Amino acid sequence: MQIRNLLLLLFICCFACKNAKQDDNAEKFDKIKWVAKKNNEFPYRDKMLKDLIDNHKLHGLKKEEVINMLGQPSRSDNGHLFYKIDQELIGNIFPLHTKTLVIKLNKDSTVEWRKIHE
């Protein structure tokens, strides 16, 4: 019984350490880094996404304010702005996994909601 409890405690500690390490990679949102693009990738966006979502108000902003804050979207379509966060490719051609910040605009061009699409 004691060995099982000890193993459980060790297991919990390992996961706690892993989550703490992931938070070390997080960065504060910085517009200059957010718009920085290297080889068709945005190397800083994934690290800044949590801070952007948690600490910067998007809801209610006008489209122009969003673009001033985040730069031009990767694409826009039917009242939605799409900001590519990260993308894994197969053979540098076919997307395997894409992470995107999606911002929905109301008819008056203010932000209705934002979601992370994976």
C-alpha positions as CSV (number, residue, x, y, z in Angstrom):
1,M,0.0,0.0,0.0
2,Q,2.8,2.4,0.9
3,I,4.6,1.7,-2.4
4,R,1.5,2.4,-4.4
5,N,1.0,5.7,-2.6
6,L,4.7,6.6,-3.2
7,L,4.4,5.8,-6.9
8,L,1.2,7.9,-7.1
9,L,3.0,10.8,-5.4
10,L,6.0,10.4,-7.8
11,F,3.6,10.3,-10.8
12,I,1.8,13.5,-9.7
13,C,5.2,15.3,-9.1
14,C,6.3,14.4,-12.6
15,F,3.3,15.9,-14.2
16,A,3.5,19.0,-12.1
17,C,7.1,19.5,-13.2
18,K,6.2,19.1,-16.8
19,N,3.4,21.7,-16.6
20,A,5.8,24.1,-14.8
21,K,8.3,23.7,-17.6
22,Q,5.7,24.4,-20.3
23,D,4.8,27.7,-18.5
24,D,8.5,28.6,-18.7
25,N,8.2,28.8,-22.5
26,A,5.3,31.3,-22.3
27,E,6.0,34.8,-23.3
28,K,4.2,38.1,-22.8
29,F,2.4,39.4,-25.9
30,D,4.6,41.6,-28.0
31,K,3.2,43.1,-31.2
32,I,6.6,43.2,-32.9
33,K,7.2,39.5,-32.2
34,W,3.6,38.5,-33.0
35,V,3.9,39.8,-36.5
36,A,7.4,38.5,-37.0
37,K,7.5,35.9,-39.8
38,K,10.4,33.6,-40.7
39,N,10.1,31.1,-43.6
40,N,6.3,31.5,-43.7
41,E,6.1,30.7,-40.0
42,F,5.3,32.8,-36.9
43,P,7.9,31.6,-34.4
44,Y,6.6,33.5,-31.4
45,R,2.8,33.3,-31.6
46,D,2.3,30.0,-29.9
47,K,4.4,31.1,-26.9
48,M,2.5,34.4,-26.6
49,L,-1.0,33.1,-27.2
50,K,-1.9,32.3,-23.6
51,D,-0.9,35.8,-22.5
52,L,-2.8,37.4,-25.3
53,I,-6.0,35.5,-24.4
54,D,-5.7,35.8,-20.7
55,N,-4.5,39.4,-20.4
56,H,-5.6,41.4,-23.5
57,K,-9.2,42.3,-24.1
58,L,-10.4,41.5,-27.6
59,H,-14.1,41.3,-27.1
60,G,-15.7,44.6,-28.2
61,L,-12.7,45.9,-30.1
62,K,-13.3,47.3,-33.6
63,K,-11.8,45.4,-36.5
64,E,-9.3,48.3,-37.0
65,E,-8.2,48.0,-33.4
66,V,-7.7,44.3,-33.7
67,I,-5.6,44.8,-36.9
68,N,-3.6,47.5,-35.2
69,M,-2.9,45.2,-32.3
70,L,-2.3,41.9,-34.1
71,G,-1.4,43.0,-37.6
72,Q,-3.0,41.7,-40.8
73,P,-4.8,38.3,-40.4
74,S,-3.5,35.3,-42.3
75,R,-6.8,35.3,-44.0
76,S,-10.3,36.8,-43.5
77,D,-13.7,35.4,-44.6
78,N,-17.3,36.2,-44.0
79,G,-16.8,38.3,-40.8
80,H,-14.0,36.1,-39.4
81,L,-10.3,37.0,-39.0
82,F,-7.9,34.0,-38.9
83,Y,-4.4,34.3,-37.4
84,K,-2.2,31.3,-38.0
85,I,-0.5,30.4,-34.7
86,D,1.4,27.2,-35.6
87,Q,1.4,24.6,-38.3
88,E,3.1,21.2,-38.6
89,L,3.7,20.0,-42.2
90,I,4.3,16.6,-43.8
91,G,7.3,17.0,-46.2
92,N,7.1,20.8,-46.0
93,I,4.0,20.6,-48.2
94,F,0.9,19.1,-46.6
95,P,-0.5,20.4,-43.3
96,L,-0.7,17.8,-40.6
97,H,-1.9,20.1,-37.8
98,T,-2.8,23.7,-37.7
99,K,-3.5,26.0,-34.7
100,T,-5.4,29.2,-35.5
101,L,-6.8,32.1,-33.5
102,V,-10.3,32.8,-35.0
103,I,-11.9,36.1,-34.3
104,K,-15.6,36.6,-35.2
105,L,-16.8,40.1,-35.9
106,N,-20.4,41.4,-35.4
107,K,-22.2,43.3,-38.2
108,D,-20.8,46.5,-36.7
109,S,-17.2,45.2,-37.1
110,T,-16.6,44.7,-33.4
111,V,-15.3,41.4,-31.9
112,E,-18.1,39.1,-30.9
113,W,-15.9,36.2,-29.8
114,R,-12.5,34.6,-30.2
115,K,-11.6,30.9,-30.3
116,I,-8.5,28.7,-30.8
117,H,-9.1,26.2,-33.6
118,E,-6.9,23.1,-33.8
